[in-house]
Structure formats: structure tokens, C-alpha cells
Amino acid sequence: MINIRTIRKLQNNDGLTLKAGCIITYKTGWQVADYGYELRTAEEAIACVRKLKGNCGIWYSEGIYYVDHSYRVSTKTEALALGKAFNQISIWGWKSQKLAYC
């Protein structure tokens, strides 16, 4: 499983996707979150990752760690619909390596 050192190494606007606690990337599909947490410390972030059993996305921005329960879907249409339903700002496109805004 990911460790706290990896979380502490995140720079502003860095992020990771985890599956069962291991860093993962996909060639296709879309990553979407259904709920998440805003945390102030790396210690809180790793505890949250463990609570979610390592199935989450984590990113760091302006002093805040964002940990979202997330999962991969095949199509952009489905991901956008889910993102909107869960009040998400964006989804992640694996092929393009870019965000798409909901």
C-alpha cells in the first residue's frame, strides 16, 4: 500500500490514482469520484486512504490534500453523467491525460 512518504512528496497540483493502495494508471476510460474528503495533513490523508481501502484518487493543492473515492468507467458520457450526479467539478480522461469539466 502507498505510504506517507509518497503523499508528502506530492507537489502543488500533483495527484495519484490508487487501486487497493497501489498507484495505477490506465490507457483508456475515465476516472470519476462519488465522494471525497479535504484534509490538512499528510497523516490525515494516509488515514483516509486506508479508510477507503486504497481505492481512491489523491491530489494536493494549495496546502490541502483531496482524497476521493473514485473508480474507472469506459465512456466519457457515463463519466460526465456520474460526475454531475455526484456534484463533481471534473472527471479525468486516461487517454488524453486531461480533465473534462462536468
Buried (B, 14 or more C-beta within 10 A) or exposed (E): EBEBEBBEEBEEEEBBBBBEBEEBEBEEBBBBBBEBBEBEBBEBBBBBBEEBEBBBBBBBBEEEBBBBBBBBBEEBEBBBBBBEEBEBEBBBBBEEEEEBEB
